[in-house]
Amino acid sequence: MKIITWNVNGLRACLKKEFIESIKKLKCDVVCIQETKLQKDQIPIELDTLKLKSFWHFAVKKGYSGTAILSKKEPLLVTYGIGSKDHDNEGRTITIEFEDFYLVNAYVPNAQPELKRIDFRTEWENKLLKHLKKLDKIKPIVYCGDLNVAHEEIDLKNPKQNVGQPGFSDEERTMMTKLLSSGFTDIYRNLYPDKKEYTWWSYRANARENNVGWRIDYFIVSDRFVEKIKDVRIHNEIMGSDHCPVELITK
């Protein structure tokens, strides 16, 4: 199975930048999308050409956040959110169940400048971890999405200049360490311990052209599911957003 995760930074905008063509080229079975920025009555009809089943979690606030999963295969079960009314109104999480594993698509809250939203984010991540652990007791999980954190110095171009900044604060990195110490593996880093590739680039200062980026889009899998993973590929050649697609291939 091929699974793609991609923060599109506005699906309607990304559609104008060859989203459909990119997805067809990748020939994937499941597409996990973050930051759709739309409502139920705004789902683009162009997606019908992909002939994929679609599942949507919309934010209450218009033009904000939102996640979606497009799948060739009909899931056994689909659930939305992490069971927290205070956090689920931002449309950040969809979980679908397949025969062999759960797939959790998430758009982790940004801590914001000066870490103004770090408490909200920490609460959200704690609840999300409980959700993942609960599922993992039943069958393995594949957790993916824009997790809004570069875990280690290797995961961003300029770590020294960004210490304490949103996405590279001690609080956020500690939360990722906690997740990875709870029976889960960052499968890209597991396969490529020394590789420097990025998944997000600022629109400022020609960051993408100069490859001044961050790896903040992940596939995290249950430790016992690691042996089922064939490869993880970062498609930094694909444009359309300030993030690029990341691909997981199972055996």
C-alpha positions as CSV (number, residue, x, y, z in Angstrom):
1,M,0.0,0.0,0.0
2,K,1.1,3.5,-0.8
3,I,0.0,6.3,1.6
4,I,0.7,10.0,1.0
5,T,0.6,12.8,3.6
6,W,0.5,16.4,2.4
7,N,-0.2,19.7,4.0
8,V,-1.7,21.5,1.0
9,N,-2.0,24.9,2.7
10,G,-5.5,25.4,1.2
11,L,-6.8,22.7,-1.0
12,R,-8.6,25.0,-3.4
13,A,-5.3,26.9,-3.9
14,C,-3.3,23.7,-4.3
15,L,-5.8,22.5,-7.0
16,K,-4.7,25.4,-9.1
17,K,-1.1,24.2,-8.8
18,E,-1.5,20.7,-10.3
19,F,-2.7,18.9,-7.1
20,I,-4.7,16.4,-9.2
21,E,-1.8,15.8,-11.5
22,S,0.6,15.3,-8.6
23,I,-1.6,12.7,-6.9
24,K,-2.2,10.8,-10.1
25,K,1.6,10.7,-10.7
26,L,2.2,9.3,-7.2
27,K,-0.2,6.5,-7.8
28,C,-1.1,6.2,-4.2
29,D,-3.8,4.2,-2.4
30,V,-4.5,6.7,0.4
31,V,-4.0,10.5,0.5
32,C,-3.9,12.2,3.9
33,I,-4.4,16.0,3.6
34,Q,-3.9,18.7,6.2
35,E,-4.9,22.4,6.2
36,T,-7.8,22.0,3.7
37,K,-9.2,25.4,4.7
38,L,-12.7,24.7,3.5
39,Q,-16.2,23.7,4.5
40,K,-18.6,20.9,3.5
41,D,-20.2,23.0,0.8
42,Q,-16.8,23.9,-0.7
43,I,-15.4,20.4,-1.5
44,P,-14.0,20.8,-5.0
45,I,-15.7,18.7,-7.6
46,E,-12.4,18.2,-9.4
47,L,-11.5,15.6,-6.8
48,D,-14.1,13.3,-8.4
49,T,-11.6,12.6,-11.2
50,L,-9.4,10.8,-8.7
51,K,-12.2,8.3,-8.0
52,L,-11.3,8.0,-4.3
53,K,-13.6,7.8,-1.3
54,S,-13.3,10.9,0.8
55,F,-13.6,11.7,4.5
56,W,-13.5,15.2,5.9
57,H,-13.0,16.9,9.3
58,F,-13.9,20.6,9.0
59,A,-13.0,23.3,11.4
60,V,-15.8,25.4,12.8
61,K,-13.9,28.5,11.8
62,K,-14.1,29.1,8.1
63,G,-10.9,29.1,6.0
64,Y,-9.0,27.5,8.8
65,S,-7.3,24.1,9.5
66,G,-9.2,21.0,8.4
67,T,-8.1,17.5,7.4
68,A,-9.2,15.0,4.8
69,I,-8.5,11.4,3.8
70,L,-9.0,10.1,0.2
71,S,-8.9,6.3,-0.1
72,K,-9.2,3.7,-2.9
73,K,-10.4,1.2,-0.3
74,E,-13.4,1.5,1.9
75,P,-12.3,1.7,5.6
76,L,-13.8,-0.6,8.2
77,L,-14.4,2.4,10.4
78,V,-14.0,6.2,10.3
79,T,-13.8,8.4,13.3
80,Y,-13.2,12.2,13.7
81,G,-11.3,14.0,16.4
82,I,-9.7,12.9,19.6
83,G,-12.7,13.0,21.9
84,S,-12.2,16.5,23.1
85,K,-14.8,19.1,22.3
86,D,-12.4,22.0,23.0
87,H,-9.9,20.6,20.5
88,D,-12.0,18.9,17.9
89,N,-13.7,22.0,16.6
90,E,-10.6,22.8,14.6
91,G,-11.0,19.7,12.4
92,R,-7.5,18.4,13.0
93,T,-7.8,14.6,13.1
94,I,-9.3,11.7,11.2
95,T,-8.8,8.0,12.0
96,I,-9.7,5.2,9.6
97,E,-9.4,1.5,10.3
98,F,-8.1,-1.1,7.8
99,E,-7.7,-4.8,8.3
100,D,-4.1,-4.6,9.5
101,F,-3.7,-1.2,11.0
102,Y,-5.3,2.1,12.0
103,L,-4.4,5.2,10.0
104,V,-4.5,8.5,11.9
105,N,-4.2,11.7,9.9
106,A,-3.5,14.9,12.0
107,Y,-2.7,18.5,11.7
108,V,-1.0,19.4,15.0
109,P,-1.7,22.9,16.3
110,N,1.1,25.5,15.6
111,A,2.5,26.9,18.8
112,Q,2.4,30.4,17.3
113,P,5.0,33.2,17.7
114,E,6.3,33.6,21.3
115,L,4.7,30.1,21.9
116,K,1.4,31.8,22.6
117,R,-0.5,28.6,21.9
118,I,1.9,26.1,23.5
119,D,-0.6,25.2,26.3
120,F,-3.4,24.4,23.9
121,R,-0.9,22.4,21.8
122,T,0.4,20.5,24.7
123,E,-3.1,19.6,25.9
124,W,-4.0,18.5,22.3
125,E,-0.9,16.3,22.0
126,N,-1.5,14.7,25.4
127,K,-5.0,13.8,24.3
128,L,-3.8,12.6,20.9
129,L,-1.2,10.3,22.5
130,K,-4.0,8.7,24.6
131,H,-5.9,8.2,21.4
132,L,-3.0,6.5,19.7
133,K,-2.2,4.3,22.7
134,K,-5.8,3.2,22.9
135,L,-5.8,2.2,19.2
136,D,-2.4,0.6,19.5
137,K,-3.8,-1.9,22.0
138,I,-6.1,-3.2,19.3
139,K,-3.9,-3.2,16.2
140,P,-0.8,-1.2,15.0
141,I,-1.1,2.4,13.9
142,V,0.3,4.6,11.2
143,Y,0.1,8.2,12.4
144,C,0.9,10.8,9.8
145,G,0.6,14.5,9.0
146,D,2.0,17.9,9.7
147,L,3.2,17.5,13.2
148,N,4.6,21.0,13.3
149,V,7.9,20.1,15.0
150,A,11.5,19.4,13.9
151,H,12.5,16.8,16.5
152,E,16.3,16.9,16.2
153,E,18.9,19.3,14.8
154,I,19.2,17.2,11.7
155,D,15.6,17.9,10.9
156,L,16.1,21.6,10.0
157,K,18.6,23.6,8.1
158,N,19.5,26.2,10.8
159,P,18.9,24.6,14.2
160,K,21.1,27.0,16.2
161,Q,19.1,30.1,15.0
162,N,15.8,28.4,15.8
163,V,16.2,27.1,19.3
164,G,13.1,28.0,21.3
165,Q,11.2,29.1,18.3
166,P,7.8,27.6,17.3
167,G,8.4,24.1,15.9
168,F,11.8,23.8,17.6
169,S,11.1,24.7,21.2
170,D,12.0,22.4,24.1
171,E,8.3,21.8,24.9
172,E,7.5,20.6,21.4
173,R,10.6,18.5,21.0
174,T,10.0,16.9,24.4
175,M,6.4,16.0,23.3
176,M,7.8,14.3,20.3
177,T,10.3,12.4,22.4
178,K,7.5,11.3,24.7
179,L,5.5,10.0,21.7
180,L,8.5,8.1,20.4
181,S,9.1,6.6,23.8
182,S,5.6,5.2,24.0
183,G,5.9,2.4,21.5
184,F,6.1,4.4,18.3
185,T,8.8,5.0,15.7
186,D,9.7,7.9,13.4
187,I,10.0,5.6,10.4
188,Y,11.8,8.0,8.0
189,R,14.5,8.6,10.6
190,N,14.6,4.9,11.4
191,L,15.3,4.1,7.7
192,Y,17.5,7.1,7.1
193,P,19.3,8.1,10.3
194,D,21.8,10.5,8.7
195,K,19.8,11.9,5.7
196,K,19.0,15.6,5.6
197,E,15.7,16.2,3.7
198,Y,13.0,18.7,4.4
199,T,9.2,18.9,4.0
200,W,8.4,22.5,4.6
201,W,10.0,25.8,3.5
202,S,9.1,29.4,4.4
203,Y,7.8,31.5,1.6
204,R,10.3,34.1,2.7
205,A,13.9,34.7,1.5
206,N,13.8,32.1,-1.3
207,A,13.9,29.4,1.3
208,R,12.8,26.6,-0.9
209,E,15.1,27.6,-3.8
210,N,18.0,27.5,-1.2
211,N,16.6,24.4,0.5
212,V,16.5,26.2,3.9
213,G,13.8,23.9,5.2
214,W,12.4,21.9,8.1
215,R,11.2,18.3,8.3
216,I,7.9,18.6,10.1
217,D,5.7,16.2,8.2
218,Y,6.0,12.6,9.4
219,F,4.9,9.0,9.4
220,I,5.0,7.6,12.9
221,V,4.3,3.8,13.2
222,S,3.8,1.3,16.0
223,D,7.2,-0.3,16.9
224,R,5.8,-3.7,15.9
225,F,4.8,-2.4,12.5
226,V,8.3,-1.2,11.5
227,E,9.1,-4.5,9.8
228,K,6.0,-3.9,7.6
229,I,7.4,-0.7,6.1
230,K,9.2,-0.9,2.8
231,D,10.2,2.8,2.4
232,V,9.4,6.4,3.1
233,R,10.0,9.0,0.4
234,I,10.1,12.8,0.6
235,H,8.9,14.3,-2.7
236,N,10.5,17.7,-2.5
237,E,10.3,17.9,-6.3
238,I,6.5,18.3,-6.1
239,M,5.3,21.9,-5.7
240,G,1.8,23.3,-5.0
241,S,2.2,24.2,-1.3
242,D,4.9,25.3,1.1
243,H,5.0,21.6,2.2
244,C,5.8,18.7,0.0
245,P,4.2,15.2,0.0
246,V,5.7,12.4,2.0
247,E,5.1,8.8,0.9
248,L,4.9,5.6,2.9
249,I,5.1,2.3,1.2
250,T,4.2,-0.9,3.1
251,K,5.4,-4.4,2.2
